[in-house]
Amino acid sequence: MRRPSFAVAFLSAIAVHAAPAPLFSQHRTVTAPPPVSLASSLIARFKPYTYYAAAAYCDPDVLLNWSCGGNCEQSPNYTPYASGGDGNAIQNWFVGYDDTLKSIIVGHQGTDPTQFLSVLTDLTAFRTPLPEADFPNIPLDVEVHSGFLAEHQKTAPQVLAAVNASLAQFGADKVTFVGHSLGGALALLDATYFRVTMPPEVKIKIVTYGMPRVGNPAFANWIDQNIPDLAHINNQVDPIPIVPGRSLGYAHPSGEVHIKDDESWNFCGGQDNPSDGCEIGDTPSIIFSNILDHLGPYDGIMMGLCWLNGKRELPLVEAAERRA
């Protein structure tokens, strides 16, 4: 295993507070299957969503004009519809239509990973049931991270209104949710919210990057049963996807895709697959992790950046390097 460059003392202190069809069939398994190496053609199918997740780090006005530089230029058939957030108290988000993917795209911004890690490993990050008013017919035993839910509720009504309006405007029948880090958690909660409030004929897809665990095993099971078109991609020995810990009652849904040290990609079947070549097998503890892996590369694309006029406007890479 690669020796991490992330500061062990820092992590130790935190730890004590501890348009295609679905790519994969999502079924919970009792015995974890071995990882399956992905061909380059399958890896390439993720790239449009990776650009969208990276674009979410730009300001709302930039997203509404779709003028975020390289990440936006890679999606020339995207038509923006709405955006919001302030990049601080409220994560940036955007809604629009991709005519190539034939899908409404909903993107959510992530956050500074070094700050986010401390939140995720804090024992005060308790689980809470989903409110019946917003999530009708969700089983009572389903619980999610209280902080993620609070963040989601800040923007859920606006995003839902924008999605409903854009579905009508563009005549679409599919919504794809993307996000990195905290943005991935918000994408998963958004997809859950939309699944129980939108007509069943509207198809839902989720593609996230460096997503932490969002809820308990009952939540993971519900996702597997109700939103099977899900891929949560993690990179090398990134610590964010292994927190909050399973010992605190958290679980990932199925759909893991793991990028190894040699930059090859594995599909890891089942929930929280512990096999070598999957996230848990390659990163058994945050002590043996590297926070810089959280930012990428994901098939050559880095997260946490907004390139405008050739200048990096949101230098989360430098922030993480200073703390590492």
TAQUI-V457614 format. One record per pair of residues at least 24 apart in sequence whose ideal C-beta (glycine too) atoms are under 6 Angstrom apart, sorted by sequence separation. I is the first residue (numbers start at 1). GAP is how many residues later the second one is. D is the distance in Angstrom with one decimal. If there is no record, write none. Layout:
i:I gap:GAP d:D
i:I gap:GAP d:D
//
This chain:
i:51 gap:24 d:5.9
i:60 gap:24 d:5.5
i:184 gap:24 d:3.2
i:205 gap:24 d:4.4
i:206 gap:24 d:4.4
i:207 gap:24 d:5.2
i:208 gap:24 d:4.7
i:209 gap:24 d:5.1
i:210 gap:24 d:5.9
i:231 gap:24 d:5.0
i:232 gap:24 d:5.9
i:233 gap:24 d:4.5
i:234 gap:24 d:5.6
i:235 gap:24 d:4.6
i:60 gap:25 d:5.8
i:230 gap:25 d:4.1
i:236 gap:25 d:5.7
i:185 gap:26 d:6.0
i:188 gap:26 d:5.2
i:231 gap:26 d:5.3
i:184 gap:27 d:3.2
i:185 gap:27 d:5.9
i:210 gap:28 d:5.5
i:212 gap:28 d:5.2
i:292 gap:28 d:5.7
i:173 gap:29 d:5.8
i:174 gap:29 d:4.3
i:175 gap:29 d:5.6
i:176 gap:29 d:4.3
i:177 gap:29 d:5.0
i:178 gap:29 d:5.1
i:179 gap:29 d:5.6
i:180 gap:29 d:4.3
i:181 gap:29 d:5.0
i:185 gap:29 d:4.9
i:224 gap:29 d:5.3
i:291 gap:29 d:5.6
i:180 gap:30 d:5.5
i:210 gap:30 d:5.0
i:223 gap:30 d:3.9
i:224 gap:30 d:5.1
i:63 gap:31 d:4.2
i:195 gap:31 d:5.6
i:212 gap:31 d:5.7
i:213 gap:31 d:5.4
i:220 gap:31 d:4.2
i:60 gap:32 d:5.7
i:195 gap:32 d:5.8
i:216 gap:33 d:5.1
i:220 gap:33 d:4.3
i:152 gap:34 d:5.5
i:217 gap:34 d:4.3
i:56 gap:36 d:5.9
i:191 gap:36 d:5.6
i:148 gap:37 d:4.6
i:152 gap:37 d:4.3
i:156 gap:37 d:5.6
i:213 gap:37 d:3.8
i:241 gap:38 d:5.1
i:213 gap:39 d:5.4
i:242 gap:41 d:5.5
i:234 gap:45 d:4.8
i:237 gap:45 d:5.9
i:237 gap:46 d:4.5
i:239 gap:47 d:4.1
i:239 gap:50 d:3.6
i:56 gap:51 d:4.0
i:220 gap:51 d:5.5
i:56 gap:52 d:5.8
i:57 gap:52 d:5.5
i:237 gap:52 d:4.8
i:52 gap:53 d:5.5
i:56 gap:53 d:4.5
i:237 gap:53 d:5.1
i:240 gap:54 d:5.1
i:52 gap:55 d:5.1
i:238 gap:55 d:4.2
i:237 gap:56 d:5.5
i:238 gap:56 d:4.4
i:236 gap:57 d:4.2
i:235 gap:58 d:4.9
i:104 gap:59 d:5.8
i:136 gap:60 d:5.7
i:135 gap:61 d:5.5
i:93 gap:62 d:5.7
i:104 gap:62 d:5.3
i:90 gap:64 d:5.2
i:93 gap:66 d:6.0
i:116 gap:66 d:5.9
i:148 gap:66 d:5.8
i:95 gap:67 d:4.1
i:95 gap:68 d:5.8
i:104 gap:68 d:5.2
i:97 gap:69 d:5.9
i:145 gap:69 d:5.8
i:110 gap:70 d:4.2
i:111 gap:70 d:6.0
i:144 gap:70 d:5.6
i:95 gap:71 d:5.8
i:103 gap:71 d:4.3
i:104 gap:71 d:4.5
i:105 gap:71 d:5.4
i:106 gap:71 d:4.9
i:107 gap:71 d:5.1
i:108 gap:71 d:3.8
i:110 gap:71 d:3.2
i:111 gap:71 d:4.6
i:144 gap:71 d:3.9
i:110 gap:72 d:5.0
i:143 gap:72 d:5.8
i:97 gap:73 d:4.3
i:103 gap:73 d:4.5
i:110 gap:73 d:4.2
i:143 gap:73 d:4.6
i:84 gap:74 d:5.7
i:109 gap:74 d:5.1
i:108 gap:75 d:3.7
i:144 gap:75 d:5.8
i:142 gap:76 d:4.8
i:141 gap:77 d:4.4
i:142 gap:77 d:4.8
i:108 gap:78 d:4.1
i:108 gap:79 d:5.3
i:82 gap:80 d:3.8
i:142 gap:80 d:5.5
i:81 gap:81 d:5.9
i:19 gap:82 d:4.4
i:19 gap:83 d:4.6
i:210 gap:84 d:4.9
i:81 gap:85 d:4.3
i:127 gap:89 d:5.7
i:209 gap:89 d:5.7
i:120 gap:92 d:5.3
i:18 gap:103 d:5.0
i:14 gap:104 d:5.3
i:17 gap:104 d:5.9
i:17 gap:105 d:5.0
i:18 gap:105 d:5.9
i:17 gap:106 d:5.7
i:14 gap:107 d:4.9
i:125 gap:119 d:5.9
i:121 gap:122 d:5.3
i:120 gap:123 d:4.1
i:180 gap:123 d:4.4
i:120 gap:124 d:5.4
i:53 gap:125 d:4.5
i:52 gap:126 d:4.8
i:53 gap:126 d:5.8
i:53 gap:127 d:4.7
i:56 gap:127 d:5.7
i:49 gap:129 d:5.0
i:53 gap:156 d:5.4
i:49 gap:158 d:4.0
i:114 gap:177 d:5.9
i:113 gap:178 d:5.5
i:113 gap:181 d:4.4
i:28 gap:196 d:5.7
i:26 gap:198 d:5.1
i:26 gap:202 d:4.4
i:112 gap:204 d:5.8
i:22 gap:206 d:5.7
i:114 gap:206 d:5.5
i:22 gap:207 d:4.0
i:112 gap:207 d:5.6
i:113 gap:207 d:5.9
i:114 gap:209 d:4.3
i:43 gap:222 d:5.2
i:38 gap:227 d:4.3
i:26 gap:228 d:4.1
i:26 gap:229 d:5.5
i:37 gap:229 d:5.9
i:38 gap:229 d:5.8
i:35 gap:231 d:3.8
i:36 gap:231 d:4.7
i:35 gap:233 d:4.9
i:33 gap:236 d:4.3
i:70 gap:237 d:5.5
i:32 gap:238 d:5.1
i:68 gap:238 d:5.9
i:69 gap:238 d:3.8
i:69 gap:239 d:5.6
i:35 gap:240 d:5.5
i:29 gap:241 d:3.9
i:32 gap:241 d:4.5
i:34 gap:241 d:5.8
i:32 gap:242 d:5.9
i:35 gap:242 d:4.2
i:24 gap:243 d:5.8
i:28 gap:243 d:5.6
i:32 gap:243 d:5.6
i:35 gap:243 d:5.5
i:54 gap:247 d:5.5
i:57 gap:247 d:5.9
i:50 gap:248 d:5.1
i:58 gap:248 d:4.0
i:54 gap:249 d:5.4
i:57 gap:249 d:4.9
i:50 gap:251 d:4.8
i:47 gap:252 d:5.8
i:43 gap:256 d:6.0
i:57 gap:257 d:5.1
i:2 gap:259 d:5.5
i:15 gap:271 d:5.9
i:11 gap:275 d:5.0
i:11 gap:276 d:5.7
i:8 gap:279 d:6.0
i:6 gap:283 d:5.8
i:4 gap:284 d:5.9
i:6 gap:284 d:4.7
i:4 gap:285 d:5.7
i:5 gap:285 d:5.6
i:6 gap:285 d:4.9
i:4 gap:286 d:4.3
i:7 gap:317 d:5.6
i:6 gap:318 d:5.3
//
